[in-house]
């Protein structure tokens, strides 16, 4: 790995996460994958290391870092097991919309418990009829006095049932379609909120994925995030900042797969020589390493640029008692990170799928076996191309932003002509 100029604090975070990955995750990852159990003992180790809140402000019990610190932790943990690392990333996906769009009371109420890891978070937007098309949300939230009454079903919720706090999207005005969707924080144990089917998955099996059922679930109206009808803005703004986390997960597991493969090909002999001496294997390994480093360079540069823009907005918003998103729009002139965020998610997840497939190939028959770790990395990699927007959706997002930027550039040139 190249020297990316990490600060001493960032290096400490990486070392802590890497130590947990090596000593606490690696010895048990196969067992949790096989049994599809949630890794509570490992979660406790991550809590004790204070890694859940590395990206949250100190005011809320966090480390005071930003997206880059969350990326570093997710990458290091995913290098051992992407399924176990997902507990941290999923909590981040819950905390980010509260940090960006929440009011001061919501930030103070919910973020400290997420920062400490005392409570785990989750994010639920997908429905049976609303996957890539989140605008087709059918869950509803009707205002009744001091509560919203929520009805509907959500599925494919990562950390479902393990989490304590859920960011939920439901329509407060179905007649308005996409403009009628709103976002809420729902606490586990709220009457009318229950869990349905537990999914059986190809990969990330140490992470629970559940169906969530809302049957006249009464959510306090103060748990509305931002404004009624702005749920899609909350979701899109969240994904702009959270998709690098998926990229970090993909990057980490790709590196983990290559680490395991390099150890194996140096000792595995065929025709009297280590297979690492064969040019065909060397070329595959070289391509894997190059693609991983390219993904890391892109991810780190984007995460740093995002933090340079967002951290001053976070500080000012906390000081002024305003939503971070509003301050961020003002300071950045409306700049969004949709294109760059989609690029890193797209590149790193496609890279991870190719690298892990090539690692299985390099290791041959043993690479296909369940008692050898490389096949698990391959199974885990696939979901990174799907969740938080399929890679086909990422390409749509990138192209749409490119077209918009080109049109804006043409207008500026016309004005200046």
C-alpha positions as CSV (number, residue, x, y, z in Angstrom):
1,X,0.0,0.0,0.0
2,X,1.3,3.5,-0.9
3,X,1.9,6.2,1.6
4,X,-1.3,8.3,1.5
5,X,-0.1,10.9,4.0
6,X,-2.4,9.7,6.8
7,X,-2.2,11.8,10.1
8,X,-1.0,10.1,13.3
9,X,-4.6,10.0,14.5
10,X,-5.7,8.3,11.2
11,X,-2.8,5.8,11.4
12,X,-3.9,5.0,15.0
13,X,-7.5,4.3,13.8
14,X,-6.2,2.0,11.0
15,X,-3.9,0.1,13.4
16,X,-6.8,-0.4,15.9
17,X,-9.2,-1.6,13.2
18,X,-6.5,-3.8,11.7
19,X,-5.7,-5.4,15.0
20,X,-9.4,-6.2,15.6
21,X,-9.6,-7.6,12.1
22,X,-6.6,-9.9,12.6
23,X,-7.1,-11.0,16.2
24,X,-10.9,-10.9,16.7
25,X,-12.5,-11.2,13.3
26,X,-10.3,-13.6,11.3
27,X,-10.5,-16.5,13.8
28,X,-14.3,-16.5,13.8
29,X,-15.4,-15.2,10.4
30,X,-16.0,-18.6,8.9
31,X,-18.1,-19.7,11.9
32,X,-20.3,-16.6,11.7
33,X,-20.6,-16.9,7.9
34,X,-21.6,-20.6,8.2
35,X,-24.1,-20.1,11.0
36,X,-25.4,-16.8,9.8
37,X,-25.2,-15.4,13.3
38,X,-24.7,-11.8,14.3
39,X,-21.2,-11.3,15.7
40,X,-22.1,-9.7,19.0
41,X,-18.7,-10.4,20.8
42,X,-16.8,-8.8,17.9
43,X,-19.2,-5.8,17.9
44,X,-18.3,-5.4,21.6
45,X,-14.6,-5.3,20.7
46,X,-15.3,-2.6,18.1
47,X,-17.3,-0.6,20.7
48,X,-14.5,-0.8,23.2
49,X,-12.0,0.5,20.6
50,X,-14.4,3.5,20.0
51,X,-14.4,2.9,16.2
52,X,-18.2,3.4,15.7
53,X,-18.0,7.2,16.0
54,X,-14.7,8.0,14.3
55,X,-16.6,10.2,11.7
56,X,-18.9,12.0,14.1
57,X,-18.3,15.4,15.9
58,X,-16.8,15.3,19.4
59,X,-19.9,17.2,20.6
60,X,-21.9,14.0,20.1
61,X,-19.3,11.6,21.5
62,X,-17.5,11.0,18.2
63,X,-13.8,11.2,17.4
64,X,-14.3,14.4,15.3
65,X,-13.2,12.9,12.0
66,X,-15.1,12.7,8.8
67,X,-16.0,10.4,6.0
68,X,-12.4,9.6,5.4
69,X,-12.1,8.1,8.9
70,X,-15.2,6.0,8.4
71,X,-13.7,4.8,5.1
72,X,-10.5,3.8,6.8
73,X,-12.2,1.8,9.5
74,X,-14.6,0.0,7.0
75,X,-11.7,-0.9,4.7
76,X,-9.6,-2.3,7.5
77,X,-12.4,-4.4,9.0
78,X,-13.6,-5.6,5.6
79,X,-10.2,-6.9,4.9
80,X,-11.0,-9.7,7.3
81,X,-14.8,-9.9,6.9
82,X,-17.1,-7.6,5.0
83,X,-20.2,-9.1,6.7
84,X,-18.9,-8.2,10.2
85,X,-17.7,-4.8,9.0
86,X,-21.1,-4.0,7.7
87,X,-22.4,-3.5,11.3
88,X,-20.2,-0.3,11.4
89,X,-21.1,0.8,7.9
90,X,-24.8,0.2,8.5
91,X,-24.7,2.3,11.7
92,X,-23.0,5.0,9.6
93,X,-25.8,4.9,7.1
94,X,-28.3,5.6,9.9
95,X,-26.2,8.4,11.5
96,X,-25.4,10.3,8.3
97,X,-29.0,11.5,7.5
98,X,-29.4,12.5,11.2
99,X,-26.2,14.4,11.1
100,X,-26.9,16.0,7.7
101,X,-30.6,16.7,7.9
102,X,-31.5,16.4,11.6
103,X,-32.3,19.3,13.9
104,X,-30.2,20.0,17.0
105,X,-32.5,18.0,19.3
106,X,-32.4,15.0,17.0
107,X,-28.6,15.2,16.7
108,X,-28.2,15.4,20.5
109,X,-30.7,12.6,21.1
110,X,-29.6,10.0,18.6
111,X,-25.9,10.6,17.6
112,X,-24.1,10.0,20.9
113,X,-25.6,6.5,21.2
114,X,-24.6,5.7,17.6
115,X,-21.1,7.2,18.2
116,X,-20.5,5.0,21.2
117,X,-21.9,1.9,19.6
118,X,-24.2,1.5,22.5
119,X,-27.0,1.4,19.9
120,X,-26.6,0.1,16.3
121,X,-28.3,1.9,13.5
122,X,-29.9,0.8,10.2
123,X,-31.4,2.4,7.1
124,X,-34.6,1.1,5.4
125,X,-35.8,2.4,2.1
126,X,-36.2,-0.7,-0.1
127,X,-39.7,-2.3,-0.5
128,X,-41.0,-5.2,-2.5
129,X,-42.0,-2.8,-5.3
130,X,-39.4,-0.1,-4.6
131,X,-35.8,-1.1,-5.1
132,X,-33.8,1.0,-7.6
133,X,-37.0,3.0,-8.0
134,X,-37.3,4.4,-4.5
135,X,-40.0,6.8,-5.7
136,X,-42.4,3.9,-5.8
137,X,-42.5,3.8,-1.9
138,X,-45.8,2.5,-0.7
139,X,-45.3,2.7,3.0
140,X,-47.3,5.5,4.4
141,X,-47.1,7.8,7.4
142,X,-50.2,9.7,8.4
143,X,-50.1,12.5,10.9
144,X,-52.4,11.9,13.8
145,X,-52.0,14.5,16.6
146,X,-48.5,14.3,18.0
147,X,-47.6,11.1,16.0
148,X,-47.2,9.8,12.5
149,X,-49.0,6.5,12.0
150,X,-46.8,4.3,9.8
151,X,-48.0,1.3,7.8
152,X,-46.2,-0.7,5.3
153,X,-43.4,-3.3,4.7
154,X,-39.7,-2.7,4.1
155,X,-37.3,-5.4,3.1
156,X,-33.6,-6.1,2.7
157,X,-32.7,-4.1,5.8
158,X,-29.0,-4.6,6.7
159,X,-28.5,-5.0,10.5
160,X,-32.3,-5.6,10.7
161,X,-33.3,-6.8,14.2
162,X,-29.8,-6.2,15.5
163,X,-30.2,-2.4,15.2
164,X,-31.9,-0.1,17.7
165,X,-32.5,2.9,15.5
166,X,-33.9,2.9,12.0
167,X,-34.0,5.7,9.4
168,X,-37.3,5.0,7.6
169,X,-38.8,6.4,4.4
170,X,-42.6,6.5,4.0
171,X,-45.1,8.7,2.1
172,X,-46.8,11.4,4.1
173,X,-48.8,12.5,1.0
174,X,-49.2,9.7,-1.6
175,X,-51.0,12.0,-4.0
176,X,-47.7,13.9,-4.5
177,X,-45.7,10.8,-5.5
178,X,-42.0,11.3,-5.0
179,X,-42.6,14.8,-3.4
180,X,-44.7,13.2,-0.8
181,X,-42.0,10.9,0.7
182,X,-40.6,11.8,4.2
183,X,-37.9,10.4,6.4
184,X,-38.2,9.4,10.1
185,X,-36.2,7.9,12.9
186,X,-37.9,4.9,14.4
187,X,-36.8,3.2,17.5
188,X,-36.9,-0.6,18.0
189,X,-39.6,-1.5,20.5
190,X,-42.0,1.2,19.1
191,X,-45.5,-0.5,19.2
192,X,-46.6,-1.6,15.8
193,X,-43.0,-2.1,14.6
194,X,-42.0,-5.8,14.2
195,X,-39.7,-8.0,12.1
196,X,-40.7,-10.4,9.4
197,X,-38.6,-12.7,7.3
198,X,-34.9,-13.1,7.9
199,X,-33.2,-13.4,4.5
200,X,-30.7,-16.2,3.7
201,X,-28.0,-14.7,1.5
202,X,-25.1,-15.6,-0.8
203,X,-22.6,-13.4,1.1
204,X,-22.2,-11.0,4.0
205,X,-23.9,-13.7,6.1
206,X,-22.6,-12.4,9.4
207,X,-24.9,-9.4,8.9
208,X,-28.6,-9.9,9.5
209,X,-30.9,-8.8,6.7
210,X,-34.6,-8.6,7.7
211,X,-38.0,-7.6,6.5
212,X,-39.5,-4.8,8.7
213,X,-43.3,-4.6,9.3
214,X,-45.1,-1.5,10.3
215,X,-48.7,-1.9,11.4
216,X,-50.2,1.3,12.8
217,X,-46.8,2.1,14.2
218,X,-47.0,5.5,16.1
219,X,-43.8,7.5,15.6
220,X,-43.5,10.8,17.5
221,X,-43.7,13.7,15.1
222,X,-40.5,15.1,16.4
223,X,-38.8,12.1,14.8
224,X,-39.5,13.5,11.3
225,X,-36.2,14.2,9.7
226,X,-35.9,17.6,8.0
227,X,-39.2,18.5,6.4
228,X,-42.3,16.7,5.2
229,X,-42.1,15.7,1.5
230,X,-38.3,16.0,1.5
231,X,-37.5,12.3,2.0
232,X,-36.0,11.8,-1.4
233,X,-33.7,14.7,-0.8
234,X,-32.6,13.1,2.5
235,X,-32.0,9.8,0.8
236,X,-30.1,11.3,-2.1
237,X,-28.0,13.5,0.2
238,X,-27.3,10.5,2.4
239,X,-26.1,8.3,-0.5
240,X,-23.8,11.1,-1.7
241,X,-21.9,10.7,1.5
242,X,-22.5,7.0,2.3
243,X,-21.6,5.3,-1.0
244,X,-17.8,5.7,-0.3
245,X,-18.5,3.4,2.6
246,X,-19.6,0.7,0.2
247,X,-16.5,1.4,-1.9
248,X,-14.4,1.0,1.3
249,X,-16.0,-2.3,2.0
250,X,-15.3,-3.5,-1.5
251,X,-11.8,-2.3,-1.4
252,X,-11.1,-4.0,1.9
253,X,-12.4,-7.4,0.9
254,X,-10.5,-7.2,-2.5
255,X,-7.3,-6.5,-0.6
256,X,-8.1,-9.3,1.9
257,X,-8.7,-11.8,-1.0
258,X,-5.4,-10.8,-2.6
259,X,-3.5,-11.1,0.7
260,X,-4.8,-14.7,1.2
261,X,-4.0,-15.6,-2.5
262,X,-0.5,-14.3,-2.3
263,X,0.2,-16.3,0.8
264,X,-1.1,-19.5,-1.0
265,X,0.5,-19.1,-4.4
266,X,3.9,-18.7,-2.9
267,X,3.8,-22.2,-1.2
268,X,1.6,-24.1,-3.7
269,X,3.8,-26.1,-6.0
270,X,3.0,-27.5,-9.5
271,X,5.5,-29.0,-11.9
272,X,8.1,-28.7,-9.1
273,X,7.8,-24.9,-8.7
274,X,5.7,-22.5,-6.7
275,X,2.8,-21.4,-8.9
276,X,3.8,-17.8,-8.1
277,X,6.7,-18.3,-10.5
278,X,4.4,-18.8,-13.5
279,X,3.9,-15.7,-15.6
280,X,0.2,-16.3,-16.0
281,X,-0.3,-16.2,-12.2
282,X,2.1,-13.2,-11.9
283,X,0.1,-11.2,-14.5
284,X,-3.2,-11.9,-12.7
285,X,-1.7,-10.9,-9.3
286,X,-0.2,-7.7,-10.8
287,X,-3.6,-6.7,-12.4
288,X,-5.3,-7.3,-9.0
289,X,-2.8,-5.2,-7.1
290,X,-3.0,-2.4,-9.7
291,X,-6.8,-2.3,-9.7
292,X,-6.9,-2.3,-5.9
293,X,-4.5,0.6,-5.6
294,X,-6.3,2.6,-8.3
295,X,-9.5,2.1,-6.3
296,X,-7.8,3.2,-3.1
297,X,-6.4,6.3,-4.7
298,X,-9.8,7.3,-6.1
299,X,-11.6,6.5,-2.9
300,X,-9.2,8.4,-0.6
301,X,-9.1,11.5,-2.8
302,X,-12.9,11.7,-3.0
303,X,-13.4,11.1,0.7
304,X,-10.8,13.8,1.6
305,X,-12.4,16.3,-0.8
306,X,-15.8,15.6,0.6
307,X,-14.5,16.2,4.2
308,X,-12.8,19.4,3.2
309,X,-16.3,20.7,2.1
310,X,-18.5,19.1,4.7
311,X,-16.6,19.5,8.0
312,X,-16.7,23.3,8.1
313,X,-20.4,23.1,7.3
314,X,-20.9,20.6,10.2
315,X,-19.1,22.9,12.6
316,X,-21.1,26.0,11.6
317,X,-24.4,24.1,11.6
318,X,-23.8,22.9,15.1
319,X,-22.8,26.4,16.2
320,X,-25.8,28.0,14.6
321,X,-28.3,25.2,15.4
322,X,-29.2,24.6,11.8
323,X,-29.4,21.5,9.6
324,X,-26.0,20.7,8.2
325,X,-27.4,20.2,4.7
326,X,-28.7,23.8,4.6
327,X,-25.3,25.2,5.6
328,X,-23.5,22.9,3.2
329,X,-25.6,24.1,0.3
330,X,-24.9,27.7,1.2
331,X,-21.1,27.2,1.6
332,X,-20.7,25.0,-1.5
333,X,-23.0,26.9,-3.8
334,X,-25.2,23.8,-4.2
335,X,-22.3,21.5,-5.0
336,X,-23.3,17.8,-4.7
337,X,-21.0,14.8,-4.6
338,X,-23.4,12.5,-6.5
339,X,-21.0,11.9,-9.4
340,X,-17.9,11.3,-7.4
341,X,-19.7,9.2,-4.8
342,X,-21.2,7.1,-7.6
343,X,-17.8,6.8,-9.3
344,X,-16.0,5.4,-6.3
345,X,-18.9,2.9,-5.5
346,X,-19.0,1.8,-9.1
347,X,-15.3,1.4,-9.6
348,X,-14.4,-0.2,-6.3
349,X,-17.3,-2.7,-6.3
350,X,-16.7,-3.8,-10.0
351,X,-13.0,-4.0,-9.1
352,X,-13.7,-6.2,-6.0
353,X,-15.9,-8.6,-8.0
354,X,-13.1,-9.0,-10.6
355,X,-10.3,-9.2,-8.1
356,X,-12.0,-11.8,-5.9
357,X,-13.0,-13.9,-9.0
358,X,-9.4,-13.8,-10.2
359,X,-8.1,-14.8,-6.7
360,X,-10.3,-17.9,-6.8
361,X,-8.9,-18.7,-10.2
362,X,-5.3,-18.2,-9.0
363,X,-5.8,-20.5,-6.1
364,X,-7.4,-23.2,-8.3
365,X,-9.5,-25.9,-6.7
366,X,-8.8,-24.9,-3.1
367,X,-10.0,-21.4,-3.9
368,X,-13.5,-22.8,-4.6
369,X,-13.7,-24.7,-1.2
370,X,-15.6,-23.4,1.8
371,X,-12.7,-24.2,4.2
372,X,-10.5,-21.7,2.3
373,X,-11.3,-18.0,2.8
374,X,-11.0,-16.8,-0.8
375,X,-14.4,-18.1,-2.0
376,X,-16.1,-16.1,0.9
377,X,-14.5,-12.9,-0.3
378,X,-16.0,-13.6,-3.8
379,X,-19.5,-14.2,-2.3
380,X,-19.2,-11.1,-0.2
381,X,-18.1,-8.9,-3.1
382,X,-21.2,-9.4,-5.2
383,X,-23.5,-7.3,-2.9
384,X,-21.3,-4.2,-3.2
385,X,-22.4,-4.0,-6.9
386,X,-26.1,-4.1,-5.8
387,X,-26.9,-2.3,-2.5
388,X,-27.0,1.5,-2.1
389,X,-27.9,1.6,-5.8
390,X,-27.0,-1.0,-8.4
391,X,-24.0,-0.2,-10.5
392,X,-26.3,0.4,-13.4
393,X,-28.0,3.1,-11.4
394,X,-24.5,4.5,-10.5
395,X,-23.8,4.8,-14.2
396,X,-27.1,6.6,-14.7
397,X,-26.2,9.0,-11.9
398,X,-22.7,9.7,-13.3
399,X,-24.0,10.3,-16.8
400,X,-26.8,12.6,-15.6
401,X,-24.4,14.7,-13.6
402,X,-22.0,14.9,-16.6
403,X,-24.8,16.1,-18.9
404,X,-25.9,18.6,-16.3
405,X,-22.3,19.9,-15.9
406,X,-21.8,20.1,-19.7
407,X,-25.0,22.1,-20.1
408,X,-24.0,24.5,-17.3
409,X,-20.6,25.0,-18.8
410,X,-22.2,25.8,-22.2
411,X,-24.5,28.4,-20.6
412,X,-21.5,30.0,-18.8
413,X,-19.6,30.2,-22.1
414,X,-22.6,31.7,-23.8
415,X,-22.9,34.4,-21.1
416,X,-19.2,35.2,-21.2
417,X,-19.1,35.4,-25.1
